[in-house]
């Protein structure tokens, strides 16, 4: 009886479109909550930010230490586009209570003790913060590509639809 279950699982994984897979919540992760029309996303990145993207920039270590709510990393190369991952990162910020800003880039190193590892492995990082980020919060870091950031501002919870936002920031 093991074979049919294994075969069904394999077929499900192979036939699940990547866009649907992005919306399947991970254990302990903030939910993907689409942005309602009352939300705006503004770039805090210093010039020459174009389309919210500036290479080589990451939030400084002090900003990460004081304001990081949640972080997740995807192995590189990532078969999912940066645009799709960024949309998911922003939706997770919207789904996490207290999240005010999101940052994503390729080449971001995982922290020490990340899921029992020594850390330092480069990946596509999505970092969520409990305050808005400003131009002075970023530092240059070699090997980082496609840095994208946004400060999220939404209207009152009555205007946001269900207004559900997860209360804790697991994954830190």
N, C-alpha and C positions, 0 to 999 in steps of 0.2 A: 504493500500500500504506500510505501515511501515514494516510489517512482511517480505516480500521478501528481502528488503534491509538489514534488520537486519540479516536474515538468510544467505544471501550472504556474508556479512562481517564476520560473525562467521565462516563460512566454509573456507573463505580465510585465516583467522588467524590460524585455526586449520591445514590447509593443507600446509602452508608456511614452508618450511624446515628452521631450525635454521641458516644454513649457508647463505641462501638468506636473512633472516631477519637481519643478521649482516651487510649486504651491503646496507640496506635501510637507507638513511641518516636521521638523526634527525634534527629537526629545530634548526638552530643556530650552529650546530656542523660542524667541518671540514669534508670535504668529505673523503671517504675511497678511497685512491689512491694507487693502488698496486705499489710496489717498482720495478723499472726497473733494469736491470742487472748492470747499472752503479752505483747503490747505495750499500753501505756497512753499516752494523750495528755492532758496537763493544761495548762490555760490559765495563762500567766504574766501575763496582762493585769491591770492594777489595776482595782478597782471603778470604774464599774458594769458590768463585763464580764458579759454575759448571752449564753449560748450561744456562748461563746468570742469574742464580737464587741464591739468598742469602736470607735466612729468617731473619726477624727482622729489616731489614734496610729500611729506607725511606729517601728521600731528606730532609735536615734540614729545619726548619721554615724560616731561612734567605734566603736560596736558593729558596724556594717556594715564598717568598714575593718579591724577586727581579727578578726572571726569569720565573715564571709560565705564560704560554700563555693560556692554556686551561686545564680543568679538567672535568672528568665525573666519575660517580660512578654507579655500578650495585649492586643490592640487593643480599645479601648472604642468603641461598646458591644460587649459580648461576648455572642454568642448562646448560649453555654453558661452555665448557672447558676453562681453563686458556690459553692454547695454541691458541685457536681460538680468544679469547678476546685480547691476546697479539698481534696477527697478525693484528687485527683491530686497536688497539692502535697505532702500528707502521705505518699502512697505513694512519691513521688520521694525524700523525705527518708529513708524506710525503705530505699530502694534505693541510697542513696549512703553509702559507708563514712564513718564519723565524723560523720554528721549527727545532731544532737541536738535541733534545733528548727526549726520552719517558721513563716513569717509570710506572710499574703496580705491584700491590700486593693486597692480601686479607687482610682485617682488617684495611684498611685505613679509618680514620674518615672523614666524610663530614665536610666542614667548617661551621662556624656560618652563619646564614642567607641563607643557601643553599636552594634555591627555597622556601623561606619563612619559613624554619624550624629553630629550635634552633641549628642544626648541631650536630656533635658528633656521628652520626650513622655510625657504621662500615659497609663497603662495599668493593667491588672490585674496586679499584681506578685506573684510567688511567690519568696520569699527563703528560702534554707536556710542554717543556721548550724551551726558546729562545737561549740557549747556551748549549755547550757540558757539560756533568756532569763528575766530577772526583771522585776518591775514597774518598777524603776528604769532599765531599758534602753530604755524608750520615751519618745518626745517627741511633742508635738502638732504636727501639720502641716496647715495649711488645705488643703482640697480632697481630703483622703484620706477615704474612706468604707469602712465595713464591715471595719475592721481585725480580723483573725482570727489568732490565734497558738496554737501548741501545742508543749509540750516532749514529745518522744517518748522513751519508755523501754521497752526490750524485754528479755525474758529472754535467757539465753545463746543462742549461735548454734545449739546442738544443738536447743534448744526452738523455734527460729524456722523450722523446715523446712529449706530448702536453704541459708539464711543467706547467699546471694550478695548482696554489696553492691559497687557500683562503687567503684573505688579513687581516681579523680581527680574534681575538681570543675570540669570545663570550663564555660565560660559566665560566668566571673567577670569 
